[in-house]
Amino acid sequence: MERFYTISHKGKKIVVLDYSNTSPEEAIAFFADAHRRIATYPPKSALIFADATQARFNEASVAAIKEFAAKNTPYVKASASIGTPGLQGVIPVS
């Protein structure tokens, strides 16, 4: 299953980050790879949609998400997520 892909919606290219049903360890590896990919986008251009439905988190994976969000801020124009009700106060939203 591809977890990082793009879709088109109303003429806009949207980056989909699908880390649904991941363990904390899988999420940490996912975010390291996703950062490398997003860093190839021009500044303030990436539209991000993240799906964390049924993902499991621990202290280390939450730290990885925070680091991912901080590192990718220069590249992200806007972002949205689903499946993250417990993380809303932790992850900065663009």
C-alpha positions in Angstrom: 0.0 0.0 0.0 1.4 3.4 -1.0 1.4 5.8 2.0 2.8 8.9 0.3 1.1 9.9 -3.0 -0.5 12.9 -4.7 -4.0 13.4 -6.0 -5.6 16.2 -8.0 -8.6 18.0 -6.7 -10.1 21.0 -8.4 -6.9 21.6 -10.3 -4.7 21.5 -7.2 -2.1 18.8 -6.4 -2.5 17.5 -2.9 0.1 15.4 -1.1 -1.6 12.5 0.8 0.2 11.2 3.8 -1.5 8.0 4.8 -0.1 6.7 8.0 -3.4 5.1 9.1 -3.1 1.8 11.0 0.6 2.3 11.8 2.5 1.4 14.9 4.5 4.1 16.6 7.7 2.6 15.0 6.2 2.6 11.6 5.0 6.2 11.9 8.6 7.3 12.9 10.0 5.7 9.8 7.2 7.1 7.7 7.7 10.7 8.8 11.5 10.5 8.1 10.8 9.4 4.5 7.9 11.9 4.1 10.1 14.8 5.2 12.7 13.9 2.5 10.0 14.0 -0.1 8.2 17.1 1.0 11.5 19.0 1.2 11.7 18.8 -2.6 8.7 21.1 -3.0 9.2 24.8 -3.5 8.6 27.0 -0.4 5.0 27.4 0.8 3.6 25.2 -2.1 2.7 21.8 -0.7 -1.0 21.1 0.1 -1.0 18.3 2.7 -3.7 15.9 3.7 -2.8 13.4 6.4 -4.8 10.3 7.4 -3.9 8.9 10.9 -7.0 6.8 11.3 -6.4 4.0 13.8 -2.7 5.0 14.1 -1.1 4.2 17.4 1.2 6.7 19.1 3.7 6.8 21.8 6.0 9.5 23.2 8.7 8.9 20.5 6.2 8.9 17.6 4.6 12.1 18.8 8.1 13.7 19.0 8.7 12.5 15.4 5.4 14.2 14.3 6.4 17.4 16.0 9.8 17.3 14.3 8.2 16.5 11.0 5.8 19.4 11.3 8.6 21.9 12.2 11.0 20.8 9.4 8.2 20.9 6.8 6.7 24.3 7.7 8.8 26.1 5.0 7.3 23.9 2.3 3.7 23.7 3.4 1.0 26.1 2.1 -1.9 24.4 4.0 -2.6 21.1 5.7 -5.5 19.1 7.0 -5.8 15.8 8.8 -8.2 13.2 9.9 -8.0 10.5 12.6 -5.9 12.7 15.0 -8.4 13.9 17.7 -5.9 13.3 20.5 -3.1 15.1 18.7 -4.9 18.4 17.8 -3.1 20.3 20.5 0.3 18.8 19.7 0.6 19.2 16.0 0.8 22.7 14.6 -1.7 23.3 11.8 -0.8 25.4 8.8 
